[in-house]
Amino acid sequence: MKEAIQNILTQLPSHVQLIAVTKTHPVEVLQEAYQLGLRIFGENKVQEMIDKYDKLPKDIQWHLIGHLQTNKVKYIAPFVAMIHSVDSLKLLQEINKQAQKHNRVINCLLQVYIADEDTKFGLDQIEVENLLKSNEMAQLHNICIKGLMGMATNTTNAQKIRTEFGVLHSFFIKLRGQFLTSNIQLEELSMGMSGDYPIAIEEGSTLIRVGSAIFGAR
Ligand SMILES: *Cc1c(COP(=O)(O)O)cnc(C)c1O
């Protein structure tokens, strides 16, 4: 694990952060990663994230990277650092409501559909623009849209992956020029996993989400 982490960290430009994707791994493994200096963990299930949050040091930043159901937002609202997988106004409104109860502003990314697969969640570009410019969006004072997240097609075709990440990056840059408000501050582009993070970094990622390249196969 130590060599894998060092290997990844040495490849990261200073504007890119590593999110260690710890889903399915037991608390002991996260403890080891913590000892090695990692402080940003990504989980895709609410229950698993809460269980681990309870048992681990409180200076860890917890990132929810998997699909989130509206009725589960309340469980992570007290502590979650960022939600990468926001894909509807309804979900955003619930995150806002729960964040308000805890007197917090929760950082969110909008998940954008870029892959050539229909199993992936996300919004298309028109939906993202409509959401960002909506009157409803302007009312949400306890969330902040920090950027976009996307997953490339699961393929060995590097050019295809590069093109998909490139499309998301261009869209991100375009939106950055259009939107800057108290709750829309587009700074982060979450793209890249174990199999494709080097390409994602070249294409403008600022947050890579890496699991198996650190912890081995799940
Ligand atoms: C599991 C997962 C990852 C990490 O995948 P690896 O291939 O193990 O690096 C990244 N992002 C999301 C959304 C995931 O669900």
The ligand as an ORCA input file, in Angstrom:
! r2SCAN-3c Opt
* xyz 0 1
  C     -15.225      2.495     -7.042
  C     -15.178      3.862     -7.588
  C     -13.950      4.471     -7.905
  C     -12.604      3.794     -7.742
  O     -12.450      2.764     -8.650
  P     -11.044      2.031     -8.843
  O     -11.110      1.511    -10.220
  O     -10.984      0.974     -7.804
  O      -9.969      3.048     -8.661
  C     -13.984      5.779     -8.389
  N     -15.148      6.445     -8.560
  C     -16.329      5.884     -8.280
  C     -17.573      6.677     -8.509
  C     -16.387      4.575     -7.793
  O     -17.585      4.039     -7.511
*
